[in-house]
C-alpha cells in the first residue's frame, strides 16, 4: 500500500482577530496537516502589488496550482495582482508554512489553499471516491472541470461566494465598521479568505454542486436553506476536530457545551466588523440577546413553519444537528464527570483538570469526526432533486444504519430527538422510529421487473468495476459520462424486454414515467407538459467506505431524473423534475438496497413547487440570476453572490 505523505501548513483555528486577544491567542493558531500533492511552480514571477496597467498584465497569474484547486491572486478592485507564494520552497517547508499574517497576501494564498484541501479531504474520505467537479455546460455538452479557481481578493465587498457558472470561489475583503468594538479594529481590513469557517463553507457549496447539481434549483423553501445549513455544518464540524481549540473551550466552559464557548460561532470577526455586528455571523449553539448576554438556543418546533429566508431556515437544521452532537457528547462523557466529581456529577469550582480536559476533548473530537462522516455520506442517500430537510433527516438515519448497525452510542436516537424538538419531520412516515425513518427496501418488484433491474445492475456493475481501477480524475469523468450514456441507451423504451405496459409499471416504481401526464393548477385547470419525458442518467458513482463499527460498505449510487415543462405563457415555462436514487450493494451480488424517489407524476409536489416559484408560498425566497421560467436550463440556479452579500456596510 502506498504510504501517504502530508504537507504541514500553519493557520488560524478561528479568525485573525482572536490572535490579538490574550485569552484566545494561544489556541488561535495551529499546524494543519493536509495531503501532499506535487504543486506546480507559480506561473509568473511578479512583484507584489504590481499595477495592471497593460492589457497583457490581465493574464491570470496562478499562485498555487494543484490537482483540485488553483489560486489566482488578482485584485480587481485595487487594479493589481500579488506575488505568489511558493509552498515548495525550503523557507516555507522548513517552518510548516508562512507565519499567519493578516497583511501578507502570500499567507492569504497559503491559508485559503490549506482549508480548501482540508475540506476536500473530509469529503473524499467520507464518500469513498474522488471528487469530480460539476462540469461546464457548453452547447449542451459537458466539459470537464479539472480545478476550481480560488480568488482570495476577488471583490471589495463583505461577501464570499461560489460561482457555479465560472466554477470559482470568490473571496471578498472590506473595511470594518468605524464603530468601536472590543472584538475588531475600527476601520481595519477584514479578509474573508482568512476565516476557516467561510473558506470551508464556500468549498462545501462547490462540492455539494458536484454531487447534486439539481440542488442549485430552488424548487422549495428548504433547498437554498439546505445549501447554507449543510455548508455551515461542515465548517463547524471541522472546527470541532481541532484538538487544541476544543481543549481550550472545554476548559473554559467546564466541559459543558450548553455554556458559552466559541466552538459553535461561525465567522466571528466578519460578524463583529459589520456596522450592527456584536458577535458571530451565525451560531449553532447559542447567541447574544439584545442586552449582550449569551443564551443557549432552545428548540422551538414552530419556527420551521414560520421562518422564511435561507439563513434563518437553515439555522434550524444546523441547530438540530448540533443539538444531536451535544446529546451524544453528554451521553458519552457522563461516566467521566461522575468519576471526576466523586459520583455527584457536580464538578468543583475552578477550571477542569488537565487530564479530564484531555479525555473530554478526545471524546468530543471523535464524535465530531463521526458526525462529519455521517453528514457527508447522507448525501448519497438523498433524492436527486427537490431536497427537503425531512429527506435529509431520513438520509442521515439510513446512511448511519448501514455504517453502524448497532449504534452503541445512540447517534441516531440523538438525531431523532433533536430533529423532533426543532419540528423537522419527513413526509409520509407513519411512526417515529429508526425502521420507519430508514428508506424502504425495495420489495414490490415482480419477476419481470426484477429481471429488468438485474439487466441494469449488470450494465452498471461492469462499468463501475473499470472505474474502481482508475486514478486519473479526467479519465474517471470521461468514463462516468460514457457509462451514463450506455445506461441511458439501455433504458430507452426500444431496448427493454418487458413490453409497453410492464415497462410503464416498472418506471412508475422508480418515480418515472413514459406516459403523458396532465397536471392541475390551483383551480383545477389542466396543465399539459410540452416536452417528451426523456430519462436522464444523472450520475453513476461508486462508494467504498469503512463504517463506524469497522464494517465495509461497497456501493454504487445511480440517479435517474426526468423533466416536465409546462408553458405558463408565450414566453414563460415552468420546469418540474422527478426521479430517483438507486443504491446498489456491490458486495452483495449487486442487489438493490434502496430506491429513493421524487415522483414525476406527483400532483401534490407539482402544485407545491408551482406555488412556491410563482411566489404564492409564504416561505418563498428567491435568489435567481434571471427569470425562473426562462428557457435557459441554468437560469433558476441559486445565486450565491446575492445570497451571501451583506449590504449593510
N, C-alpha and C positions, 0 to 999 in steps of 0.2 A: 504494500500500500504506500502510495506517495505521501511523504511527510509534509505536513502543512508548514508554511513559513508565514511570518507575520511582520507587519510594519508597525512601529510604535510611534505615536504622534501625540503631543501634548495639546490640551484644550480645556475649555470650561466645562464644568458639570451643570451649571445653571446659566447665568447670564454674566457678562463682563462686570456689571455694576456690583456684584457680590464680592468681587476681588478687592474693592476699595472699602470694605467694612471689616473691622477687626473680628467680629463674631462669626463671619462667614468666609473670610479669605482663605482659611486653612483647608477647606473642603471644596472650594470652587474651582480647583484645577486638578486634573488627573491626567494619566497617560492612557490613551485609548489604544487597544490592540485591534488592528484590522488586518484582513488577509493581505498577503503580499501579492502584488502584481507588478509586472515589468512596465513601468511608466516610460513613455517616450519623452525625449528631451523637449523642453519648451520650443515651440515652432519659430519664435523670433526672439532675438536678444534686443530688448528695448529698454530705454531709460525710464525710470519711474516718472509717472505723471506726464508723459510726453503728449503734447497737444496734437489733436487730429486736424491739422491744417491742410494737408494734401489729401485728395480723394483716395489715393492708393494706401494711405495710412489707415483706412477703414477696414482693411483686411483683418479678420479676427485673429488676434494672437492667442494661441492655445497655451495656457499656463500649465495645466495638468492634463495629461492625455492618457486615460486608462481604458480598460475594456468596456466599462459601462457608462462612464461619465467623462466629459471634457469641460474643463473650467476655462471660460472666456472672460477675461477681466477687462472688458471695455466699459467705460463710464460715460454713457451718452450725455447725462446732464452736465457733467464737467468738461465735456469735449476732450477726453483724454483716455489713455489706457495705462495700465500699471505693469511694472516689471514683474516677470514671472518667478515664482518660487521653484527651485529645483529640489524636489524631495529626495533625489538620489545623490545629492552632493554629500561629501564627507561631513561638512559642517552641520547639515541637517540630520543625517542619520546618526551621527555620534552623540547627539544630545536629545534624541527622541523628538525630533521636530523643533520648529521655532518656538521660542518663548511666547506665550499668549500676550498679545499686544493689540489693543483696540485701534491704534494708529498706524498699524503696519499692514498694508494691503496683501503682502505676501502671506502673513499669518491668516488673513481672511480666506485666501485661496486654500491654504492648508486645512483650515478648520471645516469649511463647507465640504471639502472632499472627505475628510475624516468621518463626519457624521453621516454623510450620504452613503459611504461604504459600510458603515456600521449598520445602518438601517437596511440596506440591501442584503447584507449578510443574514440579518434576522429573518428576512422573508425566505431566502433560499434554503436556509436550514429547516425552517418550519414547513415549507411547501414540498421539499424534497426534489427540487428541479431548478434549473437555471431560469432567471427572469429574462424574458424576451419582451422588449418594449413594444407598446402598441404601435402598429405600423402607420405610416403616412398613406393616405388615400389620394391617388393621383390618376385622373382619367379612369376612375372606377377600378383601379388596380392597386394592390397593396405594395408598398415599398418598405424594405427592411430598414429599421432604425437601429443602428449599432449602438449609439450613445445618446444619452440625454445631455443637452448643453446646460451648463450652470453659469449664470451671470451674477457674481457676488455683489456688484454695484450697478445693477441694470436699470434702476429707476430711482428718482429722488422723491419717494413717497413713503408714507407709513404703510407699507404693503410688501407682501411676498406672495408669489402665486406660481402655479403650474400652468403653462400654456399648452393645451392639448394639441393645438394645430402646429405650433413650432417645435413641439417636443423639447421644451426648455423650462428650466426653473429660473424665475426672475426674482432676485432679492433686492429690496429697496433699502434706502437709508434716508434719514430725515433729521431735522433739528428738533431737539426735545423742547417741550414747553418751557417758557421762562418762569413758570410758576415754581416757587421754592418748594422742593420736595426732598426730604431727607434721603430718599432712595435713588435719586437721579441727579445729574448735573444739569442745572437750568441752562437751556440753550445749547447743550452739547450735542454731538452727533450720536445717533443711535443706528447701529447696523443690524439689520435682521439676519445677516449671514453669520452673526456671532452668537445667535441663540440656538442651542442644540435642539430645543423644542420646535422652533419654527422650521429649521432645516429638515428634521425628521418628519414633520407634518407635511411639508411640500413634497418630499421624496415619496412619502406614502401615497399621496394623490397620484403620482406618476405610476407607481407600481400597481395600485388598485385599477388604474385605467388599463394597464397591460393585462390584467386578469379578467376584468369585467368592463369592457368598453361601453356597454349599454347602460352602465350605472351613471354615465355622464348625461343621460337623457332624463330630465326631471319630470317623471311621469306621476309622481305622487308626493305628498308633503314630507315623506321620510327620505327621499333619495338624496337630495343635496345635504340634508341633515346627517345622513349616514356617512357620506363622504367626509364631512367635517368631524363627526364624532369618531369614526374609525381612525382618522389621521391623528386626532388628539390622543386616543387610547394607545396607539403605537408609540407616540412620542413620550408619553408619560410612563408607560411600562418600561421603556428603555432606561429611563432615569432611575427606576426602582432597582435596576440591576447593577448600579454603580456602588460598590460596597462602602467606600469611604463616605459618600454622601448619605447613604441610608443609615450608617452608624451614627453620624453626627446628628441626624434628625431624630432618630430613636432616643438618643441620649438626651436631647433637649425636651422631647415630649414624654420622657419616662416610659418609652415603649408603647405608648397609647396613640394609635393613628387617628383617634377621634379628637385629639387635641391639636392645636395649631402646629403645623410643620410646613416645610417648603416643598415636600415631595409631590403634592398634588397641584401646585401652582404652575401654570404654563405661561411662558413669556412675560416674566415679572418686569424686567427693565422696559420692555416695549409698553406694557400697560401703564407703568409709572410715568413714562415720558409723554403720554397724551395729556392734553390740557385738563381733562377732568379725571385723569387716572389717579388712583390711590392704591394700586395693587396689581396683581397678575391680570393678564388679558383674560384668562379663563381659569377656573379652578374646579378640580374634580371632587375635592373632599369638603371644602368649606370656603367661606369668603368673608370679607369685612362688611358690616352693615353700615348704615348711613352715619353712625356715630364713630366709625373706625374700629369697632370691636369685632374680632374674628368669631364667626359662628359656624358650627358644623352644619353641613347641608342635611336637611331632614327630608325623607321621602314624602312626596305628595302625588298620589295617584291621579289627581285631577289635571295635573299640568300637561300630560300627554295629549289631552283633548282640548287644550286651550292655547298653548304657545304656538307661535307661527314661524318666526324666522329660523333659518337653518342652524344658526349658532345656538339659539335658545333651545330649539328642539333637540339638536344634537347633544347639548349638555345633559339631557335626561338619560340618554344612552350611556354617556361617559360616567355619570353619577351611578347608574345601576351597575355598571361594570366594576367601578372601584368600590362600591359597597360590597360586592361579592369578594373582592380582594381582601377587604378589611375583615369580613366574616371568616374567611379561610385562615387568615393570619391569626385572628383571635382564637379560633378553634385549635390551631396547631401549636400555639405558644402558651396555652393555659397551664400546662404542666410546669413549664419553666418559671412562670410567675408564681405558682404555688410553692415551688421549691425555694425561690428567692425570698418569699415572704413568710416562710415557715407555715405554709398552709392557709394563710388568711386571704391571699390574693391581693392584699394591700401592701404596696411597696413602701419602704421607709422614705422619709424626706431626703431631698438631695438628688444628685444625678445617679443614673444607673451605674452599676459596677462595670468595669471593663469587660469581664468575662460574659456577663449577662447581655451586654450590648452586642458583643460579637455573635452570640448564639441567636439572639432575636434578629439581627441583621442577616445572618445566614439563612434563617427560615424565610424572611421577607423577600430576599433576593431570589431564592429558589421558587417561591410562589409566583413572583412577578415573571420569572422566566417561563414557568409552566403556562401562565395565563397569556403570555405573549405568543407562545406556540398555538394555544387553543384559539385565540383571536384570529390569527393568520390562517390556520388550517380550516377554520369555519368558512372561509371564502369559497373553498372548493365545494361546499355543501349548500351554497346559495343558488337560487334560481338565476338564470342568465339575464333577466330583465325585471324591472319594476320592483326593486328590493324594498322591503319594509323592515322595521325594527323587529316585528314578530317573526319574519322569515329568518333574520339573522340570529334571533334567540334560539329558534329550532336548530339552526345550523351549528351553533355553539354546542348544544346538548348532543346532537348526533355525532359531530366530529369527536367530542370527548368520549362518548360511549364507545366509539371504535378504537380510540387511542388508549383508553384506560377503563376497561370494563368494570373493574372492582371499585374504583374511585374511593379508596380508603380514607382520603382526606376531605371528602364531601365537597369537591369543587362544584359539582352540578347542583347539589342542594343549595349551595350558596347563591348560584346564579338564579335558580328558581325563586328563592326568597327575595332577592334584591330586585329582580325584574317585576315580580308581583307587587312589591312595595311601591315601585315607581309607575305602576299602571300599564306596563308594557306586556301585552298578551298577543299571541299569534291568533290568526283567524281559524275558525272551524276546528278547534281542538276540544274534545268532549270532557277530558279530565286533565288536571294539572299534575301530571306525573312524568317521570323520565320516559317511560314507554310511549305515552301519548304525545309527548313533545318531540320525540325522535321521529325523523321522517320515516314513513311507512316503507316496509319491504315490499317489493312488487310480488304479488301472489295471485293476481287475477288474469293471467295470460293463459289462453287455451293452447293446445298443442301446435296449431298453425302459427300462432303469434310467437310462441317460444322458438319455433324454427326460424322465424324472421329475426328475432333477437340474436339467435346463435350465428346467423349469417353476418349480422352487423358486428357482433363480437369478434368473429374470426377475422374479418377485414381489419378492424381496429387493432386487434392483438398483433397481427402480422406487421403492421406499420409501427406500432409502439416498440416492439422488440428491436427494430432497427434504430429508433430514436434513442433508446436507452444506451446504445453503444456509441453515441455521438457526443462530442465535446465542444465542437465549434458552434457558436451561437447562430451565426448566419446560416450554416448548413442545417441546424435544427429548425430554424424559422422556415427555410425552404421545404424541409421535409414535412413540417406541420401543414403548410399550405397544400402540398401535394396529397397528403393523407386526407385532409378535409375535402379536397376535390374528388378523390376516389370514393369517399363515403357518400358525398353528395350524389354522385352518379349512381351509386348502389341504391340510394333512397328514392331515386326517380321512379315514378309510377310504372314506367315501361319495363323496369328491371325487376320489380318484385314478383314473387311467385304466389302470392295469396289470392289474387283476383281483386277486382274493384271494391266489393263490399267488405270483405275481410280486411283489406288494406285500410280502408277508411276507419273501421273499428279499431285497428291497431294504432293508427295515427292519433285517434282520439284519446287513447290511453297515454299517449306521450304529450298531450296538450296541444296537438297539431291538427291540421285538417287538410283534406284535398277537395272539399266540397264548398260551394258558395255559402256565405254567411250573410244574414241580414240583421244588422244591429238596430236597436231602437234608441231614440233620444229621450229626453225627459218627458216629452208629450206623446210618446208612442209612435212618432214618425219614423218610417223606415230609413235607415242609412246604409246604402249598399256600397261595399268596397269596390274600387275601380281598378284594382290590381289583381294579378294572379298570386295565389298563396304559395310562393316558392319556398322550399325548405332551405334554410341556410345552416350549414355545418359551421357553427361559430368557433368552436375550439375543440381540439383533441390534445389533452395534456396528461402525461404520466406523473405519478407522485410516489416517491419511495421515501418513507419516513419511519422513525422509531417512536413508539408511543411512550407515554409517561411511565408505564409499568414494564417497559422493555420489549413489548410485542412489536413486531414489524408489520407495517402496512404497505402493501404494494397495490396501487390503484391506478385506474385510468379514468379521467374525467372527460366526458363528451358533452358539449352543449349544442342544442339544436334550437333554432329560432325561426319565426315567421313574422311577416309584416302585413298588416291590413291598412290600406289608405282610403280615407273617405273624403270626398270633396265637400267642403263647407260652403264654398262659393267658387266663382270662376278662377280666383287667384289663391284661395287658401285650401290647404289639405290638412287633415288630421291623421296622424300616424299612430297606430296601435300595434303593439307587439305581444307575441306569446311564444312559448317554447318550453324547453325542459333541460335539466341537468341529469345526465346518466352517469352513475358511478359504478364502474366495473371492478371486480376483485381480481387482480392479476395473479394472485397467489392461489386462488380457489377456482381453477378452471375457467377463469374469466366470466364468472357468474355476475349477474346484475344485482348489485346490493340496493341501490336506491334510484327512484325516478322522482325528481323534484320539479313540479310543473307550475307554469303560469299559463292557464288555458287560453288559447287564441279565440275560443268560442264563448268565453265568459261575458255574458251581458252585463253582469254586475260590475266587473272590473272595467269593461269598456266605458260604461256610463260614469263610473267614479273618476277615471282618468280624463274623460271629456270635460266633466265639470271642473276638475282641477285646472286643466290647461286653458280653459276658457275663463278662469277667474271666478267661477261660481262656488268654489270651495273656500271656506273661511280660513283654511290653513295655507292657501295658495301663496307661494313665494316664488318669483321667477328671476333667474339670472341668466338670460339668454343673450346671444350675440345679435339676434335679429328676430324676425317673426318665428314663432314656434311652429307655424304651419307651412313654412317655406319649403320649396321643392328640395333645396339643398339638404342632404341627409344629416349634415352636421350642424344645422342652424339652431337646433334646440339643445345643444350641449351647454352644460353648466359653465358659466364664465367665472373662473376663479379670481380673476383680476378684480372684477366688480364685487364678488362675494367677500373677498378678504380686505378690500380697501377701507381704510379708516379716514373719513373725510372731515373729522373734527379737529384738524390741526390748524 
